[in-house]
């Protein structure tokens, strides 16, 4: 990154950290609701250590690093919220993501070095679908916080996207993993709505259009859905980079309408 880009990156990173701290302090009942959720799980309880999770991997990013993809997952799960981790995609899904890039060296992507990972919300639940149950257990305040946090994350994602693209004519790809809950009245509808606003779907500006078109949607890494889907939809002789761009674009148009 240039000096200007690095300064901007650090500023966005600190805004992200500040927002995590603010959200944590504004919801004193969040941990109790999350612990109740954990205690009711069929798979067994676990201690909730980090109710709202900042991705500590961002603190490892250095000025000379080459971030080539921004990847947006759902929310921090059981492993991500453990105090000694506090990083995104460190569980089975992260291992599958890492495995995909290792299986395709032609992409030139090291998952842990060239990918910046963010989430649609930093609020922890063991499974993403359990955000609904968390809202029920925590009441209106937590329900609203889950929705509001999605809009906040979109603004941060957009800021990171601009900074890491260096203001150039070719923005780096922004991968949104998991699209099934982006529809109207679904769990991540606030995220989808905020995304349309941040990337100004009404604008025909060439630069704005390029940023919108750099957004790609894919299936989840969990249970190998991502890799299986890409294999199924690949065309004979098509380079993997082209397959990813084509499939991700098709899902974006289908799910978001732009």
VENPE-V837650 format. One record per pair of residues at least 24 apart in sequence whose ideal C-beta (glycine too) atoms are under 6 Angstrom apart, sorted by the first residue. I is the first residue (numbers start at 1). GAP is how many residues later the second one is. Records with the same first field share a line. If there is no record, write none. Layout:
BEGIN
I->GAP + GAP
END
This chain:
BEGIN
1->62
5->158 + 161
6->57
8->155
9->154
12->147 + 148 + 151
13->45
16->140
17->37
19->133
20->32 + 34 + 102
23->29
24->28
27->118
33->101 + 104 + 105
36->101
37->96 + 97
49->32 + 33 + 34
50->31 + 36
51->73
52->70 + 71
53->27 + 28 + 33 + 69 + 71
55->32 + 33
56->30 + 31
57->30
66->48
67->49 + 97
68->41 + 46 + 104
69->46 + 104 + 106
70->46 + 91 + 104
71->44 + 46 + 104
72->46 + 104
73->46 + 104
74->46 + 54 + 104
75->44 + 46 + 48 + 53
76->48
78->48
81->43
88->29 + 31
89->28
93->128 + 129
96->125 + 128
97->124
100->127
104->136
118->39
120->30 + 68 + 71
121->28 + 29
123->26
147->43
150->40 + 41
151->39 + 43
154->40 + 41 + 44
158->40
171->39 + 40 + 43
173->41 + 43
174->40 + 41
175->41
176->41
177->41 + 43
178->42
179->38 + 72 + 76
182->73
201->57
215->37
216->32
217->31 + 34 + 35 + 38
218->30
END
